[in-house]
Amino acid sequence: MLNFKDFGHPSEFWEYFEKVSKIPRCSEHEEKIRSFIKQESERLGYKNKIDSIGNLVINIPAKSKQTLNCVLQCHMDMVCEKNESIIHDFSKDPLKLKIKEIENENWLTAEGTTLGADNGVGICYMLSLMNKIQKGELSFESLGLDLLFTVDEEQGLRGAFGIEKSFLEGDFLINLDSEEDDAVTIGCAGGLVHFIEIKKETINLNLQDEKFVPTRIFISGLLGGHSGVDIHLGRGNALKIIGQLLWKLNEKYSIHISSINGGNRTNAIPREASTIFYIEKNKSSEILEFIDELFREIKLIFNGIEPNLELTIEKLENYSNVNVLSKKIQNNLLNIMYIIPTGPDSMHPQIKDLVFTSSNFGTITTRNDDIEIKISQRSLSEYFKNVIWEKVEALFKFSDLEIKIIKDSDYPGWTPNFQSKLLKYYKEVYREIFNKDINIKAIHAGLECGILKKKFPQMEMISIGPTTEGAHSPDEKLKIESVEKVWKLIISLLKKIS
């Protein structure tokens, strides 16, 4: 059992983090975490309100006559990802927290699952703030605070999209969803998410003469990560790897695909993928050798990047599903998987190392009547966000497949404002505390600030947070020391504003 008392200040943060880690909060299932936050606000004597889609606001009035109002904001949902080998039910099981030491620094992580620091840290900062103000340990004089907790951020920022203008007001907004304690984010990419449903055509494979052997390939061990923040790191996409293997197999041998499945979310780089297909029995040894050879070649591009990338091949003794894809569907589907863009498309012409436009082939699922593909695009430009999607759309239109395209979400970017007072204040408090300048950045991920800025143009906004790594993957971890660092910055910033 972890001793959270040793984790530093504020102690309330770690007490809340332990509690929050036991509460289910996958996207679209925020009822229990919202209820916990609401009850905590009422216990401490603060008013709250919930809008029609489940966003929650807690109002903390100014101690004296209010002259300014500041909104602190985070999202309640988390990405629920786990390794296939881990038994964990996100709808009821508490996260298993543990400390990991890396280069003499302590990090908090979870066993085989996402940690939920994205955006559990925001929840816990805001609950701690509420707690300390109620106890009289903090006061911001004439500054009123609204604590905004949004729903369903991870699936297209839907909570932010659903906020009515009358639900919120303020002069400043501090988003607590960033991942570097020595940086402040003032801009982000916009994004598009589409679901493509490909109508299935199947044939029955005759297994009477035992000519075919059912075989499963499983790609695993990839790092995955955030499909915006980590998209430029050269990490493997399990769907692209398995697509490449199958395309080459399909060109050289007679194979019959039963299913292809992989990836869980459009905002996570797929770490695992599997396929079940039939191969000719009299060529099975040759085919398996060919697969091994292909995989050795593919691994070369990931040397030093994906040390745990693995290929598992197994013959299935008791597999009896004789429905396989028709050759037309199989050939066209594999062409799409082989060609579909994923990863960075272009880099920012002025900001070093910032991805300008990217695409992520996020999931593929074989269902009874169709094959569903989910894909997302991001860009710092609305124009190029649409261009990269249009190229994907054109690929599907060329394929001669019966498809249905569903736009799941389309969210705007956030244009940097280098002249804002809020940014000026944050730069000042960072220098006062640490005697050096803060890094100012824009990111290739989507933040709710883009939507909120469009709805509330009068608000000046920044995004900050403690150092976390591996978001949206089971490798997610929170640098323990950075929590106190950002807490000091939040308090100093609010005092400067007030």
C-alpha positions in Angstrom: 0.0 0.0 0.0 1.3 3.4 -1.0 2.0 6.0 1.7 0.6 9.2 0.0 1.7 11.3 3.0 5.3 11.1 1.7 4.3 12.5 -1.7 4.6 16.2 -0.8 2.2 19.2 -0.8 -0.6 19.7 -0.9 -1.5 16.5 1.1 -5.1 17.0 0.0 -4.2 16.4 -3.6 -2.8 12.9 -2.9 -5.8 12.1 -0.6 -8.1 13.0 -3.4 -6.0 11.2 -6.1 -6.2 8.0 -4.1 -10.0 8.3 -3.9 -10.5 9.3 -7.5 -8.4 6.3 -8.7 -11.1 4.0 -7.2 -14.0 5.7 -9.0 -14.9 4.5 -12.6 -14.7 7.4 -15.0 -14.3 6.1 -18.6 -15.6 8.5 -21.3 -19.4 8.6 -21.3 -19.5 7.1 -17.8 -18.7 10.0 -15.5 -21.8 9.7 -13.3 -19.9 8.4 -10.2 -17.0 10.8 -10.4 -19.4 13.7 -11.0 -21.5 12.6 -8.0 -18.3 12.4 -5.8 -17.2 16.0 -6.8 -20.7 17.4 -6.3 -21.1 15.8 -2.9 -17.7 17.1 -1.9 -18.6 20.6 -2.9 -21.9 20.4 -0.9 -20.0 19.1 2.1 -17.8 22.1 2.0 -20.7 24.5 1.6 -20.4 25.5 -2.1 -23.1 25.9 -4.7 -23.0 23.8 -7.8 -24.9 23.3 -11.0 -25.0 20.7 -13.7 -26.0 21.3 -17.3 -28.1 19.1 -19.6 -25.1 17.0 -20.8 -23.5 16.5 -17.4 -20.9 19.3 -17.1 -20.5 20.5 -13.5 -19.6 24.0 -12.2 -18.8 24.8 -8.5 -18.9 28.5 -7.6 -16.5 29.9 -5.0 -17.5 33.5 -4.4 -14.9 36.2 -3.6 -14.2 36.9 0.0 -14.7 40.7 -0.5 -16.5 42.6 -3.3 -15.9 40.6 -6.4 -14.1 42.5 -9.3 -12.9 39.6 -11.4 -13.9 35.9 -12.0 -11.5 33.1 -13.0 -12.5 29.7 -14.3 -10.3 26.7 -13.5 -11.2 23.8 -15.8 -10.5 20.1 -16.3 -12.3 17.1 -17.7 -13.7 14.2 -15.6 -13.3 11.3 -18.0 -10.1 9.3 -18.6 -8.9 7.1 -21.4 -9.4 3.5 -20.3 -6.6 1.5 -21.9 -5.0 -1.7 -20.7 -2.6 -4.4 -21.9 -4.4 -7.4 -23.3 -2.8 -9.7 -20.7 -4.2 -7.6 -17.8 -7.6 -8.5 -16.2 -9.2 -5.2 -15.3 -12.8 -4.0 -15.5 -12.8 -0.2 -15.8 -16.5 -0.1 -14.9 -15.8 -1.3 -11.3 -12.1 -2.1 -10.5 -10.0 0.5 -8.8 -6.7 1.3 -10.5 -3.7 -0.4 -8.9 -1.3 2.4 -8.2 2.5 2.0 -7.8 5.6 4.0 -7.7 8.3 3.7 -10.4 11.8 5.1 -10.0 13.3 6.5 -13.2 16.7 8.2 -13.1 16.3 9.0 -9.4 12.9 10.5 -9.9 9.7 9.0 -8.4 6.7 8.6 -10.8 3.2 7.4 -10.0 1.8 4.8 -12.5 -0.8 2.0 -12.6 -0.3 -1.7 -13.1 -1.0 -2.6 -16.8 -3.6 0.2 -17.3 -3.8 3.9 -17.9 -3.3 6.0 -14.7 -5.9 8.6 -15.3 -3.6 11.5 -14.5 -5.1 12.9 -17.7 -7.1 14.6 -16.3 -7.3 13.3 -12.7 -4.6 15.8 -11.7 -7.0 18.7 -12.7 -9.8 17.2 -10.6 -7.5 16.8 -7.6 -6.0 20.3 -7.9 -9.5 21.8 -8.0 -10.8 19.8 -5.1 -7.7 20.7 -3.0 -8.3 24.4 -3.8 -11.9 24.2 -2.7 -10.9 22.4 0.5 -8.2 24.9 1.5 -10.4 27.9 0.8 -13.2 26.4 2.9 -10.7 25.8 5.8 -9.5 29.4 5.5 -5.9 28.4 4.5 -6.3 30.2 1.2 -8.1 33.4 0.2 -8.1 35.4 -3.1 -9.8 38.6 -1.8 -11.9 40.1 -4.7 -11.4 37.1 -7.1 -14.3 34.8 -7.6 -13.7 31.3 -8.9 -15.7 28.9 -11.0 -14.5 25.3 -11.0 -15.6 23.7 -14.3 -15.6 19.9 -14.7 -16.5 18.7 -18.2 -17.6 15.4 -19.5 -16.5 13.2 -22.5 -13.4 15.2 -23.4 -11.4 12.2 -24.6 -13.9 11.2 -27.4 -14.1 14.5 -29.2 -14.3 17.2 -26.5 -18.1 16.8 -26.3 -18.6 18.3 -22.9 -17.0 21.6 -24.0 -19.1 21.5 -27.2 -22.3 21.2 -25.2 -21.7 24.1 -22.8 -24.3 26.8 -23.1 -23.0 30.4 -23.0 -25.2 31.2 -20.0 -23.6 28.3 -18.0 -20.3 30.1 -17.4 -18.8 33.6 -17.2 -15.3 34.8 -16.4 -12.4 37.0 -17.3 -9.7 34.3 -17.3 -9.7 30.5 -17.7 -6.9 28.2 -16.5 -7.1 24.8 -18.1 -5.3 22.0 -16.1 -4.8 19.5 -18.8 -1.2 20.1 -19.9 1.7 17.7 -19.3 4.9 19.7 -18.6 5.5 21.6 -15.4 8.0 23.9 -17.0 5.8 25.0 -19.9 2.6 26.9 -20.5 0.4 26.0 -23.5 -1.3 28.9 -25.4 -2.4 27.1 -28.6 -3.5 23.7 -29.9 -4.5 21.8 -33.0 -8.0 21.3 -34.2 -9.2 17.8 -35.1 -11.6 15.6 -37.1 -12.8 12.1 -36.2 -14.6 9.8 -38.7 -16.0 6.3 -38.5 -16.1 4.3 -41.8 -18.3 1.3 -42.0 -17.4 -1.1 -44.8 -20.2 -3.5 -45.8 -19.0 -7.1 -45.4 -19.3 -9.8 -48.1 -18.3 -13.3 -46.9 -18.0 -16.8 -48.4 -18.0 -20.1 -46.7 -14.6 -21.9 -46.8 -14.8 -25.6 -47.4 -12.9 -27.3 -44.6 -14.0 -30.8 -45.4 -10.8 -31.8 -47.2 -8.6 -30.1 -44.5 -6.8 -28.0 -47.1 -6.7 -24.9 -44.9 -5.2 -24.2 -41.4 -6.7 -21.4 -39.3 -3.9 -19.1 -38.0 -3.8 -16.1 -35.7 -1.2 -13.3 -35.8 -1.0 -10.9 -32.8 1.1 -7.7 -32.8 1.9 -6.5 -29.3 4.4 -4.7 -27.1 4.2 -1.3 -28.8 4.4 1.9 -26.8 1.3 3.5 -28.2 0.7 6.9 -26.7 -1.3 10.0 -27.5 -2.2 10.4 -31.1 -1.4 14.1 -31.0 1.4 14.6 -28.5 3.4 11.5 -29.4 2.5 11.2 -33.1 6.0 12.4 -34.2 8.1 10.0 -32.1 8.3 7.3 -34.8 6.3 4.8 -32.7 4.7 1.8 -34.4 1.0 1.7 -35.3 -0.1 -2.0 -34.8 -2.8 -1.6 -37.5 -0.3 -0.5 -40.1 2.1 -3.3 -39.2 -0.5 -6.0 -39.4 -1.9 -4.4 -42.6 1.5 -4.5 -44.2 2.0 -8.2 -43.3 -1.4 -9.2 -44.6 -1.0 -7.2 -47.8 2.3 -8.9 -48.7 0.9 -12.3 -47.7 -2.1 -11.7 -49.9 0.0 -10.8 -52.9 2.2 -13.9 -52.6 -0.2 -16.6 -51.3 -3.8 -17.7 -51.2 -5.1 -16.6 -47.8 -8.6 -16.2 -46.5 -9.2 -13.6 -43.8 -11.8 -14.2 -41.1 -11.3 -11.1 -39.0 -8.9 -8.1 -38.3 -9.2 -6.3 -35.0 -7.0 -3.7 -33.2 -6.8 -0.4 -31.5 -9.2 1.1 -29.0 -9.5 4.8 -29.6 -8.8 7.4 -32.2 -6.8 9.5 -29.8 -4.4 6.7 -29.0 -1.8 5.2 -31.3 -2.8 1.5 -31.6 -0.5 -0.8 -29.5 -2.0 -4.2 -30.3 -3.8 -5.8 -33.3 -4.7 -9.3 -34.3 -6.0 -11.2 -37.3 -7.4 -14.7 -37.9 -7.0 -16.1 -41.4 -6.7 -19.4 -43.2 -3.6 -20.6 -45.0 -3.0 -23.6 -47.3 -2.0 -26.5 -45.2 0.6 -27.8 -47.6 2.4 -24.4 -47.6 2.0 -23.6 -43.9 5.7 -23.9 -43.1 6.7 -21.7 -46.0 4.1 -19.1 -45.1 5.0 -18.9 -41.5 8.7 -18.6 -42.4 7.7 -15.8 -44.8 5.8 -14.0 -42.0 8.9 -14.2 -39.7 11.1 -12.8 -42.5 8.7 -9.9 -43.1 8.5 -9.1 -39.5 12.3 -9.0 -39.1 12.4 -6.4 -41.9 9.5 -4.3 -40.4 11.2 -4.2 -37.0 14.3 -2.5 -38.5 12.5 0.8 -38.7 11.7 0.7 -35.0 15.2 -0.1 -33.7 15.7 1.9 -30.5 12.1 3.1 -30.5 10.0 0.0 -29.9 12.2 -2.5 -27.9 9.2 -4.7 -26.9 7.5 -5.1 -30.3 6.5 -8.7 -30.7 4.8 -10.9 -33.2 2.9 -14.0 -32.1 1.8 -16.7 -34.6 -0.3 -19.6 -33.6 -2.3 -22.3 -35.4 -5.8 -22.5 -34.0 -6.9 -26.0 -33.2 -10.5 -25.4 -32.4 -11.4 -22.5 -34.6 -14.6 -23.3 -36.6 -15.8 -20.1 -38.1 -15.8 -20.8 -41.9 -17.1 -17.4 -42.9 -14.2 -15.5 -44.5 -14.1 -12.2 -46.5 -14.8 -12.3 -50.2 -11.7 -11.7 -52.3 -13.1 -8.3 -53.4 -13.5 -7.1 -49.8 -10.2 -8.6 -48.7 -8.2 -7.2 -51.5 -9.7 -3.7 -51.2 -9.5 -3.6 -47.4 -5.8 -4.6 -47.4 -5.1 -2.0 -50.0 -6.7 0.6 -47.7 -4.8 -0.6 -44.7 -1.5 -0.6 -46.6 -1.9 3.0 -48.0 -4.0 4.8 -45.4 -1.9 7.7 -44.0 -0.9 7.7 -40.3 1.6 9.8 -38.5 2.8 13.3 -39.2 1.9 14.8 -42.6 3.7 18.1 -42.2 5.7 20.0 -39.6 5.2 23.6 -38.5 7.2 25.9 -40.8 8.2 28.2 -37.9 8.0 26.4 -34.6 10.7 23.7 -34.3 9.5 20.1 -33.7 5.8 21.0 -33.7 3.7 18.8 -36.0 1.5 20.9 -38.2 -0.9 18.2 -39.6 -1.2 14.5 -38.8 -3.5 11.5 -39.2 -4.0 8.5 -36.9 -5.4 5.1 -38.1 -7.0 4.4 -34.7 -9.1 1.3 -34.8 -10.4 -1.5 -36.9 -13.2 -3.9 -35.8 -14.7 -6.8 -37.7 -18.4 -7.0 -36.9 -21.2 -9.3 -38.0 -22.3 -7.2 -41.0 -19.5 -4.7 -41.5 -15.9 -3.7 -40.8 -15.5 -0.5 -38.9 -12.5 1.8 -39.2 -12.0 4.8 -37.0 -9.6 7.5 -38.0 -8.7 11.0 -36.8 -6.9 14.0 -38.3 -5.3 17.0 -36.5 -3.9 20.3 -37.8 -3.1 23.8 -36.7 -4.9 24.9 -39.8 -8.6 24.3 -40.5 -7.8 24.1 -44.2 -5.1 21.4 -43.9 -7.2 19.5 -41.3 -9.8 19.1 -44.1 -7.2 18.3 -46.7 -5.7 15.3 -44.9 -9.2 14.0 -44.3 -10.2 14.5 -47.9 -7.2 12.4 -49.0 -8.4 9.5 -46.7 -11.9 9.9 -48.0 -10.7 9.8 -51.6 -8.9 6.5 -50.8 -12.1 4.9 -49.6 -14.0 6.2 -52.7 -11.4 4.7 -55.0 -11.7 1.3 -53.3 -15.0 0.2 -54.9 -16.4 -0.8 -51.5 -19.8 -0.1 -50.2 -19.1 2.4 -47.3 -20.9 4.6 -44.9 -19.0 7.6 -43.5 -20.0 9.1 -40.1 -18.4 12.3 -38.9 -18.0 11.7 -35.1 -16.5 15.1 -34.2 -14.9 18.2 -35.6 -13.3 20.6 -33.1 -11.5 23.9 -33.7 -7.9 24.8 -32.9 -6.9 27.4 -30.4 -5.0 30.4 -31.8 -2.1 31.6 -29.5 -2.4 35.0 -27.9 1.1 36.1 -26.9 -0.2 39.4 -25.6 -2.7 38.2 -23.0 -2.5 39.5 -19.4 -3.0 35.9 -18.0 0.1 34.7 -19.9 2.0 37.8 -18.6 1.0 37.0 -15.0 2.0 33.4 -15.4 5.4 34.3 -16.8 5.9 36.6 -13.9 5.0 34.1 -11.1 7.1 31.4 -12.8 10.2 33.7 -12.8 9.5 34.9 -9.3 9.4 31.3 -7.9 12.0 29.5 -10.0 14.2 32.4 -11.2 14.0 31.4 -14.9 11.6 31.8 -17.8 8.7 29.5 -18.6 8.6 27.7 -21.9 5.7 29.0 -24.0 4.3 26.5 -26.5 1.5 25.3 -28.7 0.7 21.6 -29.0 -0.5 19.2 -31.6 -3.1 17.7 -29.3 -6.7 19.0 -29.0 -7.6 21.0 -25.9 -11.0 22.2 -24.7 -9.6 25.7 -24.8 -10.2 25.9 -28.6 -13.9 25.3 -28.1 -14.3 27.4 -25.0 -12.5 30.3 -26.5 -14.9 30.3 -29.4 -17.9 30.2 -27.0 -16.4 32.7 -24.5 -14.2 35.0 -26.6 -13.8 37.5 -23.8 -11.8 35.0 -21.6 -8.1 34.9 -21.7 -6.8 31.3 -21.4 -3.7 29.3 -20.7 -3.2 25.5 -20.1 -0.9 24.2 -17.4 -0.2 21.0 -15.5 2.3 18.7 -13.8 4.7 16.5 -15.8 3.1 13.4 -17.1 4.2 11.0 -19.8 2.6 8.1 -21.8 -0.9 9.6 -21.8 -3.6 7.3 -23.3 -1.4 4.2 -22.8 -0.7 1.8 -19.9 2.7 3.5 -19.6 1.0 6.7 -18.4 2.9 8.1 -15.4 2.9 11.2 -13.3 6.1 12.8 -11.9 5.3 13.1 -8.2 7.6 16.1 -7.5 6.0 18.2 -10.2 2.6 18.2 -8.5 3.8 20.5 -5.8 5.6 22.7 -8.3 2.4 23.3 -10.3 0.4 23.8 -7.1 2.6 26.7 -6.1 2.2 28.2 -9.5 -1.6 27.9 -9.5 -1.8 29.6 -6.0 0.7 32.3 -6.9 -1.1 33.0 -10.2 -4.5 33.3 -8.5 -3.0 35.7 -5.9 -1.5 37.8 -8.7 -4.8 38.0 -10.5 -6.6 39.0 -7.4 
